[in-house]
């Protein structure tokens, strides 16, 4: 299993610029065993001269029932104009060398955590107003 196989993602229907403003409120809280321990920092600059939307990343701990939590990274990236992608991935170098039992614990806890984090992000961010064009029938 490759390192990319351990990345979990959810799409949240909120505008990237509004989501970025609410990220500071997510730090320091627990989401089904996931605790964000650092601030969301700029991760990449996309596009020529840094003109594109930015991704944010924060360090986090995921409690999996072991004594020491798994260190993970939480990433928030624009998906389109009205949605962002939320990702959780292990911060370790070789999760593919974990035992089968450790992998199962990681996936069980990470799925629950990312679902709760996605709900919290949606609740903390205002909904995008949708405007429908007026259609005339005659």
C-alpha positions as CSV (number, residue, x, y, z in Angstrom):
1,X,0.0,0.0,0.0
2,X,1.5,3.4,-1.0
3,X,1.6,6.5,1.2
4,X,-1.2,8.0,-0.8
5,X,-3.5,5.2,0.2
6,X,-3.6,6.5,3.7
7,X,-5.0,10.0,2.8
8,X,-8.7,10.5,3.6
9,X,-10.6,13.4,2.1
10,X,-14.1,15.0,2.3
11,X,-15.5,17.8,0.2
12,X,-17.3,20.5,2.2
13,X,-19.7,22.8,0.3
14,X,-18.3,26.1,1.5
15,X,-16.5,28.9,-0.3
16,X,-12.7,28.8,0.1
17,X,-12.3,32.4,1.1
18,X,-15.0,32.1,3.8
19,X,-13.5,28.8,5.0
20,X,-10.1,30.3,5.3
21,X,-11.4,32.9,7.8
22,X,-13.0,30.2,10.0
23,X,-9.9,27.9,10.3
24,X,-8.5,29.6,13.4
25,X,-11.6,28.6,15.3
26,X,-11.0,24.9,14.7
27,X,-7.6,24.7,16.4
28,X,-7.4,23.3,19.9
29,X,-10.6,21.3,19.8
30,X,-11.2,17.6,19.6
31,X,-13.1,16.0,16.7
32,X,-13.7,12.3,17.4
33,X,-10.2,11.8,18.8
34,X,-8.5,14.3,16.3
35,X,-7.0,17.3,18.0
36,X,-5.5,20.1,15.9
37,X,-2.4,21.1,17.8
38,X,-1.0,23.9,15.6
39,X,-2.3,26.8,13.5
40,X,-3.3,26.3,9.8
41,X,-0.3,27.6,7.8
42,X,0.0,28.3,4.1
43,X,1.3,25.2,2.4
44,X,1.7,25.9,-1.3
45,X,1.4,28.7,-3.7
46,X,-0.4,27.7,-6.9
47,X,-0.2,29.5,-10.2
48,X,2.1,32.0,-11.7
49,X,3.5,34.5,-9.1
50,X,1.4,33.0,-6.4
51,X,-1.8,34.2,-7.9
52,X,-3.8,31.0,-7.3
53,X,-5.7,29.8,-4.2
54,X,-3.7,28.6,-1.3
55,X,-3.8,25.4,0.6
56,X,-3.6,25.4,4.4
57,X,-2.1,22.7,6.6
58,X,-2.0,22.1,10.4
59,X,-0.4,19.4,12.6
60,X,-2.8,17.2,14.6
61,X,-2.9,14.2,16.8
62,X,-5.2,11.3,16.2
63,X,-6.1,9.0,19.2
64,X,-6.3,5.5,18.0
65,X,-6.5,3.7,21.3
66,X,-2.8,3.4,21.7
67,X,-0.8,5.2,24.4
68,X,0.7,7.6,22.0
69,X,-1.5,9.2,19.3
70,X,-0.7,9.1,15.6
71,X,0.7,12.3,14.3
72,X,-1.3,13.4,11.3
73,X,-1.6,16.5,9.0
74,X,-5.0,18.2,8.3
75,X,-5.1,20.0,5.0
76,X,-7.7,22.3,3.6
77,X,-7.6,23.1,-0.2
78,X,-9.9,24.8,-2.6
79,X,-12.0,22.3,-4.7
80,X,-13.9,24.9,-6.7
81,X,-15.5,28.3,-6.2
82,X,-18.1,26.9,-3.8
83,X,-16.3,24.0,-2.1
84,X,-13.2,23.0,-0.3
85,X,-11.5,19.6,0.2
86,X,-10.5,18.5,3.7
87,X,-7.8,15.9,3.9
88,X,-6.2,13.9,6.8
89,X,-3.0,12.1,6.1
90,X,-0.3,10.5,8.4
91,X,2.7,12.6,9.1
92,X,4.9,9.6,9.5
93,X,7.2,8.6,6.7
94,X,6.3,5.0,6.2
95,X,2.7,4.1,7.2
96,X,2.8,1.3,4.7
97,X,5.1,-0.6,7.1
98,X,2.5,-0.4,9.9
99,X,1.0,-3.7,11.1
100,X,-2.4,-4.6,9.8
101,X,-3.9,-4.0,13.2
102,X,-2.4,-0.5,13.4
103,X,-3.7,0.3,9.9
104,X,-7.2,-0.7,10.8
105,X,-7.1,1.4,14.0
106,X,-5.9,4.4,11.9
107,X,-8.6,4.1,9.3
108,X,-11.4,3.5,11.8
109,X,-10.5,6.5,13.9
110,X,-9.5,8.7,10.9
111,X,-12.8,8.2,9.1
112,X,-14.8,9.2,12.2
113,X,-12.6,12.2,12.9
114,X,-12.7,13.6,9.3
115,X,-16.5,13.3,9.2
116,X,-16.8,15.2,12.5
117,X,-14.3,17.8,11.4
118,X,-16.1,18.3,8.1
119,X,-19.4,18.9,10.0
120,X,-17.7,21.3,12.3
121,X,-16.2,23.2,9.4
122,X,-19.5,23.4,7.6
123,X,-21.1,24.7,10.9
124,X,-18.4,27.3,11.4
125,X,-18.5,28.7,7.9
126,X,-21.5,30.6,6.4
127,X,-23.3,28.9,3.6
128,X,-22.7,30.1,0.1
129,X,-25.7,32.1,-1.3
130,X,-26.8,30.5,-4.5
131,X,-28.4,32.6,-7.1
132,X,-30.5,31.0,-9.8
133,X,-31.0,32.8,-13.0
134,X,-34.6,33.8,-13.8
135,X,-36.0,31.8,-16.7
136,X,-38.8,33.1,-18.8
137,X,-41.1,30.7,-20.5
138,X,-42.8,32.9,-23.0
